[in-house]
C-alpha cells in the first residue's frame, strides 16, 4: 500500500503541468486517507475543499408503503474484512446501540445474546427494533420525560428538512422523550428505505448531508474521526462502500446520540 501511495504522489507531481493539481489531489485522497488517516493526508495534500451537496427529493411514505419497508436487501456484502474484525465491530455496535437507545449499558449476557443474533444473520436494524419494541422500552415511554426547548427546535427543523413532515411545537413538547426518539428514527428509516429502493445513491446522499450537518453542529459528541468529518463527500464515500445495514445503523446511533445530548 505504501508503494501505491508513493506512485500516486509521484504521479501528482509529474502530472501537474498537464492536469489540474487540485483535481488529482482529490482523486487520490481516499486512498491516502484510508492508509494514513485524515491528519496526515491533510499534511500531504492540504485540507480538502468542501463540496456542496444537496438533499435528494424526499419521498412521501404512505400507509401501504410502510407494510413493505425494511425489506431492502443487498445481493452481496460490500464489507470485505476478516471475521475477527467483523465480530469486534458487531460487539461494539451492540454496546453502542444499546447505550444510545436506552441510556444504559448492556450486561455481558445481553451483549452475547444480541451478538449471537447478528452472527446468525440478523440485521443491525433488527437489533435496534428489538430494543425499542420490548417491555423495557415501553416502560421508558411511560416515564414522564418531555422535551426541552432546544430538543423541540431540533426536532422541528430535522423533520422539516430530512422528512418533509411537520410536528408542531405544542405537540412536540407533550411527547415523551423516548417516544420522539423512536418516532424520528422510524420515520427516517422509512425515508432511507424508500430512497434506496428507487436509487441507492439518493439514500447515500441523504445520509451524507445529514452526517455533515451533525458533525458541524455536534462535533463534541462524535467519537471517531469519520463521524467528526464535516465533508459530506467523506460520508458519501463511506456509505457507498459498506453494506446498507451499516449506513442505517450509523444513522440510528447519530440521531439517538444527538437527541440524548440535547436532553442533557
C-alpha positions as CSV (number, residue, x, y, z in Angstrom):
1,X,0.0,0.0,0.0
2,X,2.9,2.4,0.7
3,X,4.2,1.8,-2.7
4,X,0.8,2.6,-4.2
5,X,0.8,5.9,-2.3
6,X,4.3,6.7,-3.5
7,X,3.3,6.1,-7.1
8,X,0.2,8.3,-6.6
9,X,2.3,11.1,-5.2
10,X,4.9,10.9,-8.0
11,X,2.0,10.9,-10.4
12,X,0.7,14.0,-8.8
13,X,4.0,15.9,-9.1
14,X,4.7,14.8,-12.7
15,X,1.3,15.4,-14.0
16,X,0.9,18.9,-12.6
17,X,1.7,20.6,-15.9
18,X,-0.9,18.6,-17.8
19,X,-3.8,18.4,-15.4
20,X,-5.5,20.4,-12.7
21,X,-3.5,19.6,-9.5
22,X,-6.5,20.0,-7.1
23,X,-8.5,17.5,-9.2
24,X,-5.7,15.0,-9.0
25,X,-5.3,15.5,-5.2
26,X,-9.0,14.8,-4.6
27,X,-8.9,11.6,-6.8
28,X,-6.1,10.1,-4.7
29,X,-7.2,11.5,-1.3
30,X,-9.5,8.5,-0.4
31,X,-6.6,6.0,-1.0
32,X,-4.1,8.0,1.1
33,X,-6.7,8.8,3.8
34,X,-7.6,5.2,4.1
35,X,-4.0,4.3,4.9
36,X,-2.6,7.4,6.7
37,X,-5.8,8.9,8.2
38,X,-7.2,12.4,7.8
39,X,-4.5,14.3,9.7
40,X,-1.5,13.0,7.7
41,X,-3.5,13.2,4.4
42,X,-4.2,16.9,5.1
43,X,-0.5,17.4,5.8
44,X,0.4,15.9,2.4
45,X,-2.4,17.1,0.2
46,X,-3.8,20.1,2.1
47,X,-7.3,20.3,3.6
48,X,-9.9,19.1,1.2
49,X,-12.2,21.9,-0.1
50,X,-15.8,21.5,1.0
51,X,-18.3,20.3,-1.6
52,X,-21.9,21.5,-1.5
53,X,-24.2,18.5,-1.6
54,X,-28.0,18.8,-2.0
55,X,-30.6,16.6,-0.4
56,X,-32.4,14.3,-2.9
57,X,-36.2,14.8,-3.2
58,X,-37.7,13.4,0.0
59,X,-40.3,10.7,-0.9
60,X,-43.7,10.7,0.7
61,X,-44.4,7.5,2.7
62,X,-48.0,6.3,2.7
63,X,-49.5,3.6,4.8
64,X,-49.3,0.9,2.1
65,X,-45.6,1.6,1.5
66,X,-44.9,1.1,5.2
67,X,-46.1,-2.5,5.1
68,X,-43.1,-3.5,2.9
69,X,-40.5,-1.2,4.3
70,X,-37.5,-2.8,5.8
71,X,-37.1,-5.5,3.2
72,X,-34.3,-3.8,1.3
73,X,-31.5,-6.4,0.8
74,X,-28.2,-6.4,-0.9
75,X,-27.2,-9.2,-3.2
76,X,-23.6,-9.3,-1.8
77,X,-21.9,-7.7,1.2
78,X,-19.5,-4.9,0.4
79,X,-17.7,-5.4,3.6
80,X,-14.5,-7.4,2.9
81,X,-12.9,-7.7,6.3
82,X,-11.7,-10.7,8.5
83,X,-14.3,-12.4,10.6
84,X,-12.5,-11.5,13.8
85,X,-12.7,-7.8,12.9
86,X,-16.4,-8.1,11.9
87,X,-17.1,-9.7,15.3
88,X,-15.4,-6.8,17.0
89,X,-17.4,-4.3,15.1
90,X,-20.7,-6.1,15.9
91,X,-19.9,-6.3,19.6
92,X,-19.1,-2.6,19.6
93,X,-22.3,-1.9,17.7
94,X,-24.4,-3.8,20.2
95,X,-23.0,-1.9,23.1
96,X,-23.3,1.5,21.4
97,X,-26.9,1.0,20.1
98,X,-28.0,-0.2,23.5
99,X,-26.4,2.7,25.3
100,X,-27.7,5.4,22.9
101,X,-31.2,3.9,22.7
102,X,-31.8,3.2,26.3
103,X,-29.3,5.4,28.0
104,X,-27.9,2.4,29.9
105,X,-25.2,-0.1,29.4
106,X,-26.0,-3.7,28.5
107,X,-24.6,-6.5,30.7
108,X,-22.4,-9.2,29.3
109,X,-25.3,-11.7,28.8
110,X,-27.3,-9.1,26.8
111,X,-24.3,-8.3,24.6
112,X,-23.8,-12.0,23.9
113,X,-27.4,-12.6,23.1
114,X,-27.6,-9.7,20.6
115,X,-24.2,-10.6,19.1
116,X,-25.4,-14.1,18.5
117,X,-28.4,-12.8,16.6
118,X,-26.1,-10.8,14.4
119,X,-23.8,-13.8,13.9
120,X,-26.7,-15.9,12.8
121,X,-27.7,-13.4,10.0
122,X,-29.8,-10.9,11.9
123,X,-29.7,-7.3,10.8
124,X,-28.5,-4.3,12.7
125,X,-31.8,-2.6,12.1
126,X,-33.5,-5.6,13.6
127,X,-31.4,-5.3,16.8
128,X,-32.5,-1.7,17.1
129,X,-36.1,-2.6,16.6
130,X,-35.9,-5.3,19.2
131,X,-34.6,-2.8,21.7
132,X,-37.4,-0.3,21.2
133,X,-40.3,-2.7,20.9
134,X,-39.9,-4.6,24.2
135,X,-41.5,-4.1,27.6
136,X,-38.3,-2.3,28.9
137,X,-38.6,0.4,26.3
138,X,-42.4,0.6,26.8
139,X,-41.6,1.4,30.5
140,X,-39.3,4.2,29.4
141,X,-42.0,5.7,27.2
142,X,-44.4,5.7,30.2
143,X,-41.9,7.7,32.2
144,X,-42.9,11.4,32.3
145,X,-39.9,12.8,30.4
146,X,-40.8,15.6,27.9
147,X,-38.6,17.6,25.6
148,X,-36.8,20.8,26.4
149,X,-36.8,23.8,24.1
150,X,-33.6,23.0,22.3
151,X,-34.8,19.5,21.6
152,X,-38.2,20.8,20.3
153,X,-36.4,23.2,18.0
154,X,-34.1,20.4,16.7
155,X,-37.0,18.0,16.1
156,X,-39.0,20.6,14.2
157,X,-36.0,21.6,11.9
158,X,-35.0,18.0,11.4
159,X,-38.4,16.8,10.4
160,X,-39.0,19.7,8.0
161,X,-35.6,19.2,6.3
162,X,-35.0,15.5,6.2
163,X,-38.5,14.1,6.3
164,X,-40.6,16.9,4.9
165,X,-43.0,16.4,7.8
166,X,-44.4,18.9,10.3
167,X,-44.7,18.4,14.1
168,X,-46.0,21.5,16.0
169,X,-44.0,22.8,18.9
170,X,-47.1,22.3,21.2
171,X,-47.4,18.6,20.2
172,X,-43.6,18.0,20.4
173,X,-43.4,19.4,24.0
174,X,-46.1,17.0,25.1
175,X,-44.4,13.9,23.8
176,X,-42.2,11.6,25.8
177,X,-38.5,11.8,25.1
178,X,-38.1,8.1,24.3
179,X,-41.2,8.1,22.1
180,X,-40.0,11.1,20.0
181,X,-36.6,9.4,19.6
182,X,-38.3,6.3,18.3
183,X,-40.6,8.3,16.0
184,X,-37.7,10.3,14.4
185,X,-35.7,7.1,13.8
186,X,-38.6,5.1,12.4
187,X,-39.7,7.9,10.0
188,X,-36.1,8.4,8.9
189,X,-35.6,4.7,8.2
190,X,-38.7,4.7,6.1
191,X,-37.3,7.5,4.0
192,X,-33.9,5.9,3.7
193,X,-35.5,2.6,2.6
194,X,-37.7,4.3,0.0
195,X,-34.8,6.3,-1.4
196,X,-32.6,3.2,-1.6
197,X,-35.3,1.2,-3.4
198,X,-35.7,3.9,-6.0
199,X,-32.0,4.9,-6.3
200,X,-29.3,3.8,-3.7
201,X,-27.2,6.9,-4.5
202,X,-30.0,9.1,-3.2
203,X,-30.1,7.2,0.1
204,X,-26.3,7.6,0.5
205,X,-26.5,11.3,-0.4
206,X,-29.3,11.8,2.2
207,X,-27.1,10.2,4.8
208,X,-24.1,12.2,3.8
209,X,-25.9,15.6,4.1
210,X,-27.3,14.6,7.4
211,X,-23.9,13.4,8.7
212,X,-22.2,16.6,7.6
213,X,-24.7,18.7,9.5
214,X,-24.4,16.6,12.6
215,X,-20.6,16.8,12.5
216,X,-20.7,20.6,12.1
217,X,-23.3,21.2,14.9
218,X,-22.4,18.4,17.4
219,X,-18.7,17.6,16.9
220,X,-18.2,17.3,20.6
221,X,-20.3,14.1,20.7
222,X,-18.9,12.5,17.6
223,X,-16.5,9.9,18.9
224,X,-14.4,8.9,15.9
225,X,-12.6,10.6,13.0
226,X,-15.2,9.8,10.4
227,X,-18.1,11.0,12.5
228,X,-16.4,14.3,13.2
229,X,-15.6,14.9,9.5
230,X,-17.5,17.9,8.1
231,X,-17.1,16.9,4.5
232,X,-20.3,15.4,3.0
233,X,-18.2,13.6,0.4
234,X,-16.3,11.7,3.1
235,X,-19.6,10.4,4.5
236,X,-20.9,9.6,1.0
237,X,-17.8,7.7,0.1
238,X,-18.1,5.7,3.3
239,X,-21.7,4.9,2.7
240,X,-21.1,3.7,-0.8
241,X,-18.5,1.2,0.4
242,X,-20.2,-0.6,3.3
243,X,-23.4,-2.6,3.5
244,X,-26.6,-0.5,3.7
245,X,-27.3,-2.0,7.1
246,X,-24.1,-0.3,8.4
247,X,-25.3,3.0,6.9
248,X,-28.6,2.7,8.7
249,X,-27.1,1.6,12.0
250,X,-24.7,4.5,11.9
251,X,-27.6,6.9,11.2
252,X,-29.5,5.4,14.2
253,X,-26.6,5.9,16.5
254,X,-26.1,9.5,15.4
255,X,-29.7,10.6,15.7
256,X,-30.1,8.9,19.1
257,X,-26.8,10.5,20.3
258,X,-27.8,14.0,19.2
259,X,-31.2,13.7,21.0
260,X,-29.5,12.4,24.1
261,X,-27.1,15.3,24.0
262,X,-29.8,17.9,23.6
263,X,-31.7,16.4,26.6
264,X,-28.7,16.6,28.9
